[in-house]
Amino acid sequence: MSTKLQRKFEDHLESLEAAANSEIDLRDNYKLYNKLQRFYTKQGVTFTGDCQTDYNMVVNYLYEDLFAEY
């Protein structure tokens, strides 16, 4: 797990894991989704401006950061 992500969002890890597993839609918690989008922008991600594509990108990066073994 990305320690930077874990540190920054430690209070929301349960929600993030649920979103990464497609159990919840992060857009229902707009404040958290916005924070995640800013976090990944600072990590160098360039978003497209399309709501659905950008959401999928956030969830994909989130899944990778939470569950990928490097």
N, CA, C, O and CB atoms as a CASP TS submission, in Angstrom:
PFRMAT TS
TARGET T0000
AUTHOR 0000-0000-0000
METHOD Language model
MODEL 1
PARENT N/A
ATOM      1  N   MET     1       0.844  -1.173   0.000  1.00  0.00           N
ATOM      2  CA  MET     1       0.000   0.000   0.000  1.00  0.00           C
ATOM      3  C   MET     1       0.891   1.238   0.000  1.00  0.00           C
ATOM      4  O   MET     1       1.910   1.284   0.689  1.00  0.00           O
ATOM      5  CB  MET     1      -0.961  -0.003   1.218  1.00  0.00           C
ATOM      6  N   SER     2       0.506   2.207  -0.756  1.00  0.00           N
ATOM      7  CA  SER     2       1.224   3.468  -0.798  1.00  0.00           C
ATOM      8  C   SER     2       1.161   4.118   0.583  1.00  0.00           C
ATOM      9  O   SER     2       0.080   4.451   1.069  1.00  0.00           O
ATOM     10  CB  SER     2       0.636   4.410  -1.887  1.00  0.00           C
ATOM     11  N   THR     3       2.322   4.294   1.212  1.00  0.00           N
ATOM     12  CA  THR     3       2.322   4.859   2.555  1.00  0.00           C
ATOM     13  C   THR     3       1.851   6.308   2.540  1.00  0.00           C
ATOM     14  O   THR     3       1.248   6.772   3.508  1.00  0.00           O
ATOM     15  CB  THR     3       3.715   4.764   3.170  1.00  0.00           C
ATOM     16  N   LYS     4       2.117   7.019   1.464  1.00  0.00           N
ATOM     17  CA  LYS     4       1.656   8.406   1.362  1.00  0.00           C
ATOM     18  C   LYS     4       0.125   8.451   1.341  1.00  0.00           C
ATOM     19  O   LYS     4      -0.488   9.274   2.021  1.00  0.00           O
ATOM     20  CB  LYS     4       2.235   9.084   0.090  1.00  0.00           C
ATOM     21  N   LEU     5      -0.475   7.569   0.564  1.00  0.00           N
ATOM     22  CA  LEU     5      -1.944   7.486   0.502  1.00  0.00           C
ATOM     23  C   LEU     5      -2.489   7.066   1.861  1.00  0.00           C
ATOM     24  O   LEU     5      -3.473   7.628   2.343  1.00  0.00           O
ATOM     25  CB  LEU     5      -2.403   6.483  -0.601  1.00  0.00           C
ATOM     26  N   GLN     6      -1.853   6.090   2.469  1.00  0.00           N
ATOM     27  CA  GLN     6      -2.305   5.586   3.762  1.00  0.00           C
ATOM     28  C   GLN     6      -2.239   6.677   4.824  1.00  0.00           C
ATOM     29  O   GLN     6      -3.163   6.820   5.624  1.00  0.00           O
ATOM     30  CB  GLN     6      -1.463   4.381   4.191  1.00  0.00           C
ATOM     31  N   ARG     7      -1.157   7.444   4.834  1.00  0.00           N
ATOM     32  CA  ARG     7      -1.016   8.521   5.807  1.00  0.00           C
ATOM     33  C   ARG     7      -2.052   9.622   5.588  1.00  0.00           C
ATOM     34  O   ARG     7      -2.692  10.082   6.533  1.00  0.00           O
ATOM     35  CB  ARG     7       0.387   9.107   5.736  1.00  0.00           C
ATOM     36  N   LYS     8      -2.207  10.032   4.350  1.00  0.00           N
ATOM     37  CA  LYS     8      -3.074  11.165   4.030  1.00  0.00           C
ATOM     38  C   LYS     8      -4.558  10.836   4.244  1.00  0.00           C
ATOM     39  O   LYS     8      -5.338  11.704   4.637  1.00  0.00           O
ATOM     40  CB  LYS     8      -2.845  11.602   2.585  1.00  0.00           C
ATOM     41  N   PHE     9      -4.939   9.592   3.988  1.00  0.00           N
ATOM     42  CA  PHE     9      -6.356   9.212   4.031  1.00  0.00           C
ATOM     43  C   PHE     9      -6.637   8.119   5.061  1.00  0.00           C
ATOM     44  O   PHE     9      -7.539   7.304   4.869  1.00  0.00           O
ATOM     45  CB  PHE     9      -6.809   8.745   2.659  1.00  0.00           C
ATOM     46  N   GLU    10      -5.873   8.096   6.145  1.00  0.00           N
ATOM     47  CA  GLU    10      -6.010   7.013   7.116  1.00  0.00           C
ATOM     48  C   GLU    10      -7.410   6.917   7.722  1.00  0.00           C
ATOM     49  O   GLU    10      -7.853   5.826   8.078  1.00  0.00           O
ATOM     50  CB  GLU    10      -5.003   7.193   8.217  1.00  0.00           C
ATOM     51  N   ASP    11      -8.105   8.041   7.843  1.00  0.00           N
ATOM     52  CA  ASP    11      -9.456   8.022   8.411  1.00  0.00           C
ATOM     53  C   ASP    11     -10.496   7.478   7.429  1.00  0.00           C
ATOM     54  O   ASP    11     -11.630   7.190   7.815  1.00  0.00           O
ATOM     55  CB  ASP    11      -9.852   9.423   8.847  1.00  0.00           C
ATOM     56  N   HIS    12     -10.107   7.339   6.164  1.00  0.00           N
ATOM     57  CA  HIS    12     -11.068   6.950   5.123  1.00  0.00           C
ATOM     58  C   HIS    12     -10.688   5.639   4.428  1.00  0.00           C
ATOM     59  O   HIS    12     -11.246   5.320   3.378  1.00  0.00           O
ATOM     60  CB  HIS    12     -11.182   8.058   4.088  1.00  0.00           C
ATOM     61  N   LEU    13      -9.755   4.881   4.989  1.00  0.00           N
ATOM     62  CA  LEU    13      -9.269   3.687   4.303  1.00  0.00           C
ATOM     63  C   LEU    13     -10.373   2.682   3.990  1.00  0.00           C
ATOM     64  O   LEU    13     -10.357   2.052   2.932  1.00  0.00           O
ATOM     65  CB  LEU    13      -8.212   3.022   5.135  1.00  0.00           C
ATOM     66  N   GLU    14     -11.325   2.530   4.897  1.00  0.00           N
ATOM     67  CA  GLU    14     -12.421   1.583   4.662  1.00  0.00           C
ATOM     68  C   GLU    14     -13.238   1.999   3.432  1.00  0.00           C
ATOM     69  O   GLU    14     -13.588   1.159   2.603  1.00  0.00           O
ATOM     70  CB  GLU    14     -13.338   1.493   5.909  1.00  0.00           C
ATOM     71  N   SER    15     -13.535   3.275   3.321  1.00  0.00           N
ATOM     72  CA  SER    15     -14.281   3.782   2.161  1.00  0.00           C
ATOM     73  C   SER    15     -13.464   3.647   0.882  1.00  0.00           C
ATOM     74  O   SER    15     -14.006   3.307  -0.170  1.00  0.00           O
ATOM     75  CB  SER    15     -14.677   5.251   2.375  1.00  0.00           C
ATOM     76  N   LEU    16     -12.174   3.910   0.969  1.00  0.00           N
ATOM     77  CA  LEU    16     -11.319   3.816  -0.217  1.00  0.00           C
ATOM     78  C   LEU    16     -11.226   2.377  -0.715  1.00  0.00           C
ATOM     79  O   LEU    16     -11.275   2.128  -1.920  1.00  0.00           O
ATOM     80  CB  LEU    16      -9.917   4.358   0.090  1.00  0.00           C
ATOM     81  N   GLU    17     -11.093   1.435   0.208  1.00  0.00           N
ATOM     82  CA  GLU    17     -11.045   0.028  -0.186  1.00  0.00           C
ATOM     83  C   GLU    17     -12.373  -0.399  -0.812  1.00  0.00           C
ATOM     84  O   GLU    17     -12.386  -1.136  -1.798  1.00  0.00           O
ATOM     85  CB  GLU    17     -10.715  -0.862   1.029  1.00  0.00           C
ATOM     86  N   ALA    18     -13.484   0.061  -0.243  1.00  0.00           N
ATOM     87  CA  ALA    18     -14.799  -0.270  -0.799  1.00  0.00           C
ATOM     88  C   ALA    18     -14.942   0.312  -2.205  1.00  0.00           C
ATOM     89  O   ALA    18     -15.484  -0.345  -3.093  1.00  0.00           O
ATOM     90  CB  ALA    18     -15.929   0.257   0.119  1.00  0.00           C
ATOM     91  N   ALA    19     -14.466   1.525  -2.411  1.00  0.00           N
ATOM     92  CA  ALA    19     -14.534   2.149  -3.734  1.00  0.00           C
ATOM     93  C   ALA    19     -13.647   1.407  -4.729  1.00  0.00           C
ATOM     94  O   ALA    19     -14.046   1.192  -5.873  1.00  0.00           O
ATOM     95  CB  ALA    19     -14.118   3.628  -3.655  1.00  0.00           C
ATOM     96  N   ALA    20     -12.464   1.018  -4.307  1.00  0.00           N
ATOM     97  CA  ALA    20     -11.553   0.292  -5.187  1.00  0.00           C
ATOM     98  C   ALA    20     -12.144  -1.055  -5.594  1.00  0.00           C
ATOM     99  O   ALA    20     -11.846  -1.564  -6.674  1.00  0.00           O
ATOM    100  CB  ALA    20     -10.198   0.088  -4.502  1.00  0.00           C
ATOM    101  N   ASN    21     -12.974  -1.629  -4.738  1.00  0.00           N
ATOM    102  CA  ASN    21     -13.632  -2.906  -5.029  1.00  0.00           C
ATOM    103  C   ASN    21     -15.013  -2.716  -5.653  1.00  0.00           C
ATOM    104  O   ASN    21     -15.783  -3.671  -5.755  1.00  0.00           O
ATOM    105  CB  ASN    21     -13.756  -3.730  -3.754  1.00  0.00           C
ATOM    106  N   SER    22     -15.329  -1.503  -6.066  1.00  0.00           N
ATOM    107  CA  SER    22     -16.605  -1.156  -6.714  1.00  0.00           C
ATOM    108  C   SER    22     -17.816  -1.413  -5.825  1.00  0.00           C
ATOM    109  O   SER    22     -18.903  -1.708  -6.322  1.00  0.00           O
ATOM    110  CB  SER    22     -16.759  -1.937  -7.998  1.00  0.00           C
ATOM    111  N   GLU    23     -17.633  -1.302  -4.529  1.00  0.00           N
ATOM    112  CA  GLU    23     -18.746  -1.500  -3.604  1.00  0.00           C
ATOM    113  C   GLU    23     -19.487  -0.193  -3.326  1.00  0.00           C
ATOM    114  O   GLU    23     -20.679  -0.203  -3.018  1.00  0.00           O
ATOM    115  CB  GLU    23     -18.241  -2.099  -2.296  1.00  0.00           C
ATOM    116  N   ILE    24     -18.776   0.933  -3.437  1.00  0.00           N
ATOM    117  CA  ILE    24     -19.405   2.241  -3.264  1.00  0.00           C
ATOM    118  C   ILE    24     -18.921   3.169  -4.376  1.00  0.00           C
ATOM    119  O   ILE    24     -17.916   2.898  -5.034  1.00  0.00           O
ATOM    120  CB  ILE    24     -19.085   2.841  -1.856  1.00  0.00           C
ATOM    121  N   ASP    25     -19.641   4.252  -4.570  1.00  0.00           N
ATOM    122  CA  ASP    25     -19.259   5.266  -5.551  1.00  0.00           C
ATOM    123  C   ASP    25     -18.709   6.461  -4.779  1.00  0.00           C
ATOM    124  O   ASP    25     -19.432   7.095  -4.010  1.00  0.00           O
ATOM    125  CB  ASP    25     -20.479   5.681  -6.467  1.00  0.00           C
ATOM    126  N   LEU    26     -17.443   6.764  -4.983  1.00  0.00           N
ATOM    127  CA  LEU    26     -16.807   7.858  -4.260  1.00  0.00           C
ATOM    128  C   LEU    26     -17.440   9.212  -4.543  1.00  0.00           C
ATOM    129  O   LEU    26     -17.337  10.131  -3.732  1.00  0.00           O
ATOM    130  CB  LEU    26     -15.353   7.910  -4.601  1.00  0.00           C
ATOM    131  N   ARG    27     -18.086   9.333  -5.680  1.00  0.00           N
ATOM    132  CA  ARG    27     -18.700  10.616  -6.017  1.00  0.00           C
ATOM    133  C   ARG    27     -19.851  10.957  -5.073  1.00  0.00           C
ATOM    134  O   ARG    27     -20.294  12.105  -5.026  1.00  0.00           O
ATOM    135  CB  ARG    27     -19.200  10.595  -7.458  1.00  0.00           C
ATOM    136  N   ASP    28     -20.337   9.969  -4.321  1.00  0.00           N
ATOM    137  CA  ASP    28     -21.361  10.243  -3.312  1.00  0.00           C
ATOM    138  C   ASP    28     -20.784  11.028  -2.134  1.00  0.00           C
ATOM    139  O   ASP    28     -21.514  11.708  -1.411  1.00  0.00           O
ATOM    140  CB  ASP    28     -21.981   8.931  -2.815  1.00  0.00           C
ATOM    141  N   ASN    29     -19.465  10.927  -1.951  1.00  0.00           N
ATOM    142  CA  ASN    29     -18.754  11.715  -0.936  1.00  0.00           C
ATOM    143  C   ASN    29     -17.847  12.678  -1.702  1.00  0.00           C
ATOM    144  O   ASN    29     -16.649  12.438  -1.854  1.00  0.00           O
ATOM    145  CB  ASN    29     -17.919  10.787   0.073  1.00  0.00           C
ATOM    146  N   TYR    30     -18.438  13.762  -2.176  1.00  0.00           N
ATOM    147  CA  TYR    30     -17.750  14.677  -3.082  1.00  0.00           C
ATOM    148  C   TYR    30     -16.462  15.240  -2.481  1.00  0.00           C
ATOM    149  O   TYR    30     -15.463  15.391  -3.184  1.00  0.00           O
ATOM    150  CB  TYR    30     -18.674  15.812  -3.460  1.00  0.00           C
ATOM    151  N   LYS    31     -16.484  15.548  -1.193  1.00  0.00           N
ATOM    152  CA  LYS    31     -15.316  16.125  -0.543  1.00  0.00           C
ATOM    153  C   LYS    31     -14.134  15.152  -0.582  1.00  0.00           C
ATOM    154  O   LYS    31     -13.013  15.547  -0.904  1.00  0.00           O
ATOM    155  CB  LYS    31     -15.647  16.505   0.907  1.00  0.00           C
ATOM    156  N   LEU    32     -14.382  13.900  -0.258  1.00  0.00           N
ATOM    157  CA  LEU    32     -13.328  12.889  -0.287  1.00  0.00           C
ATOM    158  C   LEU    32     -12.843  12.656  -1.718  1.00  0.00           C
ATOM    159  O   LEU    32     -11.640  12.556  -1.957  1.00  0.00           O
ATOM    160  CB  LEU    32     -13.831  11.570   0.329  1.00  0.00           C
ATOM    161  N   TYR    33     -13.764  12.571  -2.655  1.00  0.00           N
ATOM    162  CA  TYR    33     -13.397  12.366  -4.062  1.00  0.00           C
ATOM    163  C   TYR    33     -12.529  13.517  -4.569  1.00  0.00           C
ATOM    164  O   TYR    33     -11.543  13.298  -5.272  1.00  0.00           O
ATOM    165  CB  TYR    33     -14.663  12.230  -4.938  1.00  0.00           C
ATOM    166  N   ASN    34     -12.900  14.735  -4.210  1.00  0.00           N
ATOM    167  CA  ASN    34     -12.127  15.908  -4.611  1.00  0.00           C
ATOM    168  C   ASN    34     -10.713  15.854  -4.036  1.00  0.00           C
ATOM    169  O   ASN    34      -9.745  16.163  -4.732  1.00  0.00           O
ATOM    170  CB  ASN    34     -12.833  17.192  -4.159  1.00  0.00           C
ATOM    171  N   LYS    35     -10.594  15.464  -2.771  1.00  0.00           N
ATOM    172  CA  LYS    35      -9.283  15.342  -2.133  1.00  0.00           C
ATOM    173  C   LYS    35      -8.432  14.297  -2.849  1.00  0.00           C
ATOM    174  O   LYS    35      -7.238  14.503  -3.064  1.00  0.00           O
ATOM    175  CB  LYS    35      -9.437  14.975  -0.645  1.00  0.00           C
ATOM    176  N   LEU    36      -9.048  13.181  -3.216  1.00  0.00           N
ATOM    177  CA  LEU    36      -8.318  12.132  -3.935  1.00  0.00           C
ATOM    178  C   LEU    36      -7.848  12.622  -5.296  1.00  0.00           C
ATOM    179  O   LEU    36      -6.722  12.348  -5.709  1.00  0.00           O
ATOM    180  CB  LEU    36      -9.194  10.890  -4.103  1.00  0.00           C
ATOM    181  N   GLN    37      -8.711  13.341  -5.982  1.00  0.00           N
ATOM    182  CA  GLN    37      -8.347  13.858  -7.300  1.00  0.00           C
ATOM    183  C   GLN    37      -7.175  14.841  -7.171  1.00  0.00           C
ATOM    184  O   GLN    37      -6.256  14.814  -7.990  1.00  0.00           O
ATOM    185  CB  GLN    37      -9.567  14.546  -7.974  1.00  0.00           C
ATOM    186  N   ARG    38      -7.199  15.691  -6.170  1.00  0.00           N
ATOM    187  CA  ARG    38      -6.079  16.616  -5.936  1.00  0.00           C
ATOM    188  C   ARG    38      -4.814  15.851  -5.566  1.00  0.00           C
ATOM    189  O   ARG    38      -3.725  16.193  -6.027  1.00  0.00           O
ATOM    190  CB  ARG    38      -6.430  17.625  -4.821  1.00  0.00           C
ATOM    191  N   PHE    39      -4.950  14.819  -4.738  1.00  0.00           N
ATOM    192  CA  PHE    39      -3.811  13.994  -4.347  1.00  0.00           C
ATOM    193  C   PHE    39      -3.134  13.391  -5.580  1.00  0.00           C
ATOM    194  O   PHE    39      -1.912  13.464  -5.716  1.00  0.00           O
ATOM    195  CB  PHE    39      -4.261  12.879  -3.383  1.00  0.00           C
ATOM    196  N   TYR    40      -3.922  12.798  -6.474  1.00  0.00           N
ATOM    197  CA  TYR    40      -3.344  12.175  -7.659  1.00  0.00           C
ATOM    198  C   TYR    40      -2.821  13.212  -8.653  1.00  0.00           C
ATOM    199  O   TYR    40      -1.869  12.934  -9.382  1.00  0.00           O
ATOM    200  CB  TYR    40      -4.375  11.287  -8.334  1.00  0.00           C
ATOM    201  N   THR    41      -3.418  14.388  -8.696  1.00  0.00           N
ATOM    202  CA  THR    41      -2.897  15.459  -9.545  1.00  0.00           C
ATOM    203  C   THR    41      -1.500  15.847  -9.068  1.00  0.00           C
ATOM    204  O   THR    41      -0.600  16.056  -9.882  1.00  0.00           O
ATOM    205  CB  THR    41      -3.846  16.694  -9.531  1.00  0.00           C
ATOM    206  N   LYS    42      -1.318  15.945  -7.757  1.00  0.00           N
ATOM    207  CA  LYS    42      -0.002  16.270  -7.201  1.00  0.00           C
ATOM    208  C   LYS    42       1.007  15.151  -7.444  1.00  0.00           C
ATOM    209  O   LYS    42       2.215  15.384  -7.450  1.00  0.00           O
ATOM    210  CB  LYS    42      -0.116  16.547  -5.706  1.00  0.00           C
ATOM    211  N   GLN    43       0.497  13.930  -7.645  1.00  0.00           N
ATOM    212  CA  GLN    43       1.369  12.793  -7.944  1.00  0.00           C
ATOM    213  C   GLN    43       1.744  12.742  -9.429  1.00  0.00           C
ATOM    214  O   GLN    43       2.522  11.885  -9.848  1.00  0.00           O
ATOM    215  CB  GLN    43       0.686  11.484  -7.532  1.00  0.00           C
ATOM    216  N   GLY    44       1.188  13.661 -10.219  1.00  0.00           N
ATOM    217  CA  GLY    44       1.544  13.744 -11.625  1.00  0.00           C
ATOM    218  C   GLY    44       0.499  13.235 -12.596  1.00  0.00           C
ATOM    219  O   GLY    44       0.753  13.173 -13.799  1.00  0.00           O
ATOM    220  N   VAL    45      -0.663  12.872 -12.101  1.00  0.00           N
ATOM    221  CA  VAL    45      -1.731  12.380 -12.976  1.00  0.00           C
ATOM    222  C   VAL    45      -2.389  13.569 -13.673  1.00  0.00           C
ATOM    223  O   VAL    45      -2.706  14.573 -13.034  1.00  0.00           O
ATOM    224  CB  VAL    45      -2.790  11.555 -12.168  1.00  0.00           C
ATOM    225  N   THR    46      -2.589  13.452 -14.973  1.00  0.00           N
ATOM    226  CA  THR    46      -3.300  14.469 -15.742  1.00  0.00           C
ATOM    227  C   THR    46      -4.681  13.932 -16.071  1.00  0.00           C
ATOM    228  O   THR    46      -4.818  12.925 -16.766  1.00  0.00           O
ATOM    229  CB  THR    46      -2.522  14.854 -17.040  1.00  0.00           C
ATOM    230  N   PHE    47      -5.699  14.607 -15.571  1.00  0.00           N
ATOM    231  CA  PHE    47      -7.063  14.170 -15.803  1.00  0.00           C
ATOM    232  C   PHE    47      -7.601  14.763 -17.102  1.00  0.00           C
ATOM    233  O   PHE    47      -7.101  15.777 -17.590  1.00  0.00           O
ATOM    234  CB  PHE    47      -7.959  14.562 -14.623  1.00  0.00           C
ATOM    235  N   THR    48      -8.625  14.117 -17.653  1.00  0.00           N
ATOM    236  CA  THR    48      -9.132  14.477 -18.979  1.00  0.00           C
ATOM    237  C   THR    48     -10.188  15.573 -18.958  1.00  0.00           C
ATOM    238  O   THR    48     -10.363  16.284 -19.948  1.00  0.00           O
ATOM    239  CB  THR    48      -9.700  13.266 -19.642  1.00  0.00           C
ATOM    240  N   GLY    49     -10.890  15.715 -17.844  1.00  0.00           N
ATOM    241  CA  GLY    49     -11.997  16.661 -17.785  1.00  0.00           C
ATOM    242  C   GLY    49     -13.340  15.976 -17.980  1.00  0.00           C
ATOM    243  O   GLY    49     -14.385  16.575 -17.729  1.00  0.00           O
ATOM    244  N   ASP    50     -13.320  14.715 -18.429  1.00  0.00           N
ATOM    245  CA  ASP    50     -14.543  13.925 -18.567  1.00  0.00           C
ATOM    246  C   ASP    50     -14.822  13.252 -17.222  1.00  0.00           C
ATOM    247  O   ASP    50     -13.986  12.511 -16.705  1.00  0.00           O
ATOM    248  CB  ASP    50     -14.414  12.861 -19.724  1.00  0.00           C
ATOM    249  N   CYS    51     -15.991  13.513 -16.669  1.00  0.00           N
ATOM    250  CA  CYS    51     -16.310  13.035 -15.318  1.00  0.00           C
ATOM    251  C   CYS    51     -16.152  11.522 -15.158  1.00  0.00           C
ATOM    252  O   CYS    51     -15.536  11.059 -14.198  1.00  0.00           O
ATOM    253  CB  CYS    51     -17.724  13.428 -14.963  1.00  0.00           C
ATOM    254  N   GLN    52     -16.703  10.758 -16.089  1.00  0.00           N
ATOM    255  CA  GLN    52     -16.659   9.299 -15.980  1.00  0.00           C
ATOM    256  C   GLN    52     -15.233   8.766 -16.138  1.00  0.00           C
ATOM    257  O   GLN    52     -14.803   7.896 -15.380  1.00  0.00           O
ATOM    258  CB  GLN    52     -17.572   8.663 -17.031  1.00  0.00           C
ATOM    259  N   THR    53     -14.518   9.283 -17.105  1.00  0.00           N
ATOM    260  CA  THR    53     -13.134   8.844 -17.335  1.00  0.00           C
ATOM    261  C   THR    53     -12.266   9.192 -16.137  1.00  0.00           C
ATOM    262  O   THR    53     -11.473   8.369 -15.680  1.00  0.00           O
ATOM    263  CB  THR    53     -12.556   9.488 -18.615  1.00  0.00           C
ATOM    264  N   ASP    54     -12.415  10.410 -15.628  1.00  0.00           N
ATOM    265  CA  ASP    54     -11.615  10.821 -14.479  1.00  0.00           C
ATOM    266  C   ASP    54     -11.936   9.974 -13.250  1.00  0.00           C
ATOM    267  O   ASP    54     -11.033   9.609 -12.497  1.00  0.00           O
ATOM    268  CB  ASP    54     -11.847  12.300 -14.173  1.00  0.00           C
ATOM    269  N   TYR    55     -13.207   9.663 -13.044  1.00  0.00           N
ATOM    270  CA  TYR    55     -13.575   8.818 -11.910  1.00  0.00           C
ATOM    271  C   TYR    55     -12.929   7.431 -12.051  1.00  0.00           C
ATOM    272  O   TYR    55     -12.385   6.893 -11.086  1.00  0.00           O
ATOM    273  CB  TYR    55     -15.119   8.692 -11.803  1.00  0.00           C
ATOM    274  N   ASN    56     -12.994   6.867 -13.242  1.00  0.00           N
ATOM    275  CA  ASN    56     -12.380   5.558 -13.472  1.00  0.00           C
ATOM    276  C   ASN    56     -10.874   5.601 -13.231  1.00  0.00           C
ATOM    277  O   ASN    56     -10.297   4.653 -12.697  1.00  0.00           O
ATOM    278  CB  ASN    56     -12.668   5.079 -14.898  1.00  0.00           C
ATOM    279  N   MET    57     -10.245   6.696 -13.624  1.00  0.00           N
ATOM    280  CA  MET    57      -8.808   6.843 -13.393  1.00  0.00           C
ATOM    281  C   MET    57      -8.501   6.871 -11.896  1.00  0.00           C
ATOM    282  O   MET    57      -7.570   6.208 -11.438  1.00  0.00           O
ATOM    283  CB  MET    57      -8.283   8.123 -14.070  1.00  0.00           C
ATOM    284  N   VAL    58      -9.280   7.637 -11.138  1.00  0.00           N
ATOM    285  CA  VAL    58      -9.068   7.716  -9.690  1.00  0.00           C
ATOM    286  C   VAL    58      -9.222   6.334  -9.059  1.00  0.00           C
ATOM    287  O   VAL    58      -8.395   5.923  -8.245  1.00  0.00           O
ATOM    288  CB  VAL    58     -10.058   8.716  -9.046  1.00  0.00           C
ATOM    289  N   VAL    59     -10.277   5.623  -9.432  1.00  0.00           N
ATOM    290  CA  VAL    59     -10.523   4.299  -8.852  1.00  0.00           C
ATOM    291  C   VAL    59      -9.415   3.313  -9.247  1.00  0.00           C
ATOM    292  O   VAL    59      -8.991   2.501  -8.425  1.00  0.00           O
ATOM    293  CB  VAL    59     -11.901   3.761  -9.305  1.00  0.00           C
ATOM    294  N   ASN    60      -8.954   3.379 -10.479  1.00  0.00           N
ATOM    295  CA  ASN    60      -7.870   2.492 -10.919  1.00  0.00           C
ATOM    296  C   ASN    60      -6.578   2.771 -10.165  1.00  0.00           C
ATOM    297  O   ASN    60      -5.911   1.840  -9.715  1.00  0.00           O
ATOM    298  CB  ASN    60      -7.634   2.644 -12.420  1.00  0.00           C
ATOM    299  N   TYR    61      -6.221   4.034 -10.023  1.00  0.00           N
ATOM    300  CA  TYR    61      -5.023   4.379  -9.244  1.00  0.00           C
ATOM    301  C   TYR    61      -5.190   3.979  -7.789  1.00  0.00           C
ATOM    302  O   TYR    61      -4.249   3.499  -7.157  1.00  0.00           O
ATOM    303  CB  TYR    61      -4.725   5.883  -9.343  1.00  0.00           C
ATOM    304  N   LEU    62      -6.372   4.176  -7.269  1.00  0.00           N
ATOM    305  CA  LEU    62      -6.660   3.814  -5.888  1.00  0.00           C
ATOM    306  C   LEU    62      -6.489   2.310  -5.684  1.00  0.00           C
ATOM    307  O   LEU    62      -5.863   1.872  -4.719  1.00  0.00           O
ATOM    308  CB  LEU    62      -8.081   4.249  -5.502  1.00  0.00           C
ATOM    309  N   TYR    63      -7.046   1.534  -6.593  1.00  0.00           N
ATOM    310  CA  TYR    63      -6.922   0.075  -6.504  1.00  0.00           C
ATOM    311  C   TYR    63      -5.449  -0.334  -6.542  1.00  0.00           C
ATOM    312  O   TYR    63      -4.996  -1.166  -5.756  1.00  0.00           O
ATOM    313  CB  TYR    63      -7.701  -0.614  -7.655  1.00  0.00           C
ATOM    314  N   GLU    64      -4.722   0.267  -7.465  1.00  0.00           N
ATOM    315  CA  GLU    64      -3.291  -0.040  -7.595  1.00  0.00           C
ATOM    316  C   GLU    64      -2.534   0.309  -6.321  1.00  0.00           C
ATOM    317  O   GLU    64      -1.707  -0.475  -5.857  1.00  0.00           O
ATOM    318  CB  GLU    64      -2.685   0.716  -8.783  1.00  0.00           C
ATOM    319  N   ASP    65      -2.810   1.473  -5.757  1.00  0.00           N
ATOM    320  CA  ASP    65      -2.117   1.908  -4.552  1.00  0.00           C
ATOM    321  C   ASP    65      -2.490   1.077  -3.326  1.00  0.00           C
ATOM    322  O   ASP    65      -1.655   0.867  -2.446  1.00  0.00           O
ATOM    323  CB  ASP    65      -2.415   3.362  -4.290  1.00  0.00           C
ATOM    324  N   LEU    66      -3.707   0.611  -3.261  1.00  0.00           N
ATOM    325  CA  LEU    66      -4.147  -0.142  -2.092  1.00  0.00           C
ATOM    326  C   LEU    66      -3.786  -1.623  -2.144  1.00  0.00           C
ATOM    327  O   LEU    66      -3.475  -2.226  -1.116  1.00  0.00           O
ATOM    328  CB  LEU    66      -5.623  -0.002  -1.937  1.00  0.00           C
ATOM    329  N   PHE    67      -3.827  -2.208  -3.340  1.00  0.00           N
ATOM    330  CA  PHE    67      -3.743  -3.664  -3.415  1.00  0.00           C
ATOM    331  C   PHE    67      -2.580  -4.222  -4.233  1.00  0.00           C
ATOM    332  O   PHE    67      -2.288  -5.414  -4.141  1.00  0.00           O
ATOM    333  CB  PHE    67      -4.994  -4.178  -3.976  1.00  0.00           C
ATOM    334  N   ALA    68      -1.917  -3.396  -5.022  1.00  0.00           N
ATOM    335  CA  ALA    68      -0.843  -3.916  -5.882  1.00  0.00           C
ATOM    336  C   ALA    68       0.395  -4.235  -5.061  1.00  0.00           C
ATOM    337  O   ALA    68       0.758  -3.501  -4.142  1.00  0.00           O
ATOM    338  CB  ALA    68      -0.494  -2.905  -6.990  1.00  0.00           C
ATOM    339  N   GLU    69       1.023  -5.322  -5.403  1.00  0.00           N
ATOM    340  CA  GLU    69       2.283  -5.723  -4.773  1.00  0.00           C
ATOM    341  C   GLU    69       3.416  -5.304  -5.702  1.00  0.00           C
ATOM    342  O   GLU    69       3.500  -5.763  -6.841  1.00  0.00           O
ATOM    343  CB  GLU    69       2.323  -7.274  -4.487  1.00  0.00           C
ATOM    344  N   TYR    70       4.271  -4.442  -5.213  1.00  0.00           N
ATOM    345  CA  TYR    70       5.378  -3.957  -6.053  1.00  0.00           C
ATOM    346  C   TYR    70       6.626  -4.741  -5.783  1.00  0.00           C
ATOM    347  O   TYR    70       7.663  -4.481  -6.393  1.00  0.00           O
ATOM    348  CB  TYR    70       5.640  -2.473  -5.818  1.00  0.00           C
TER
END
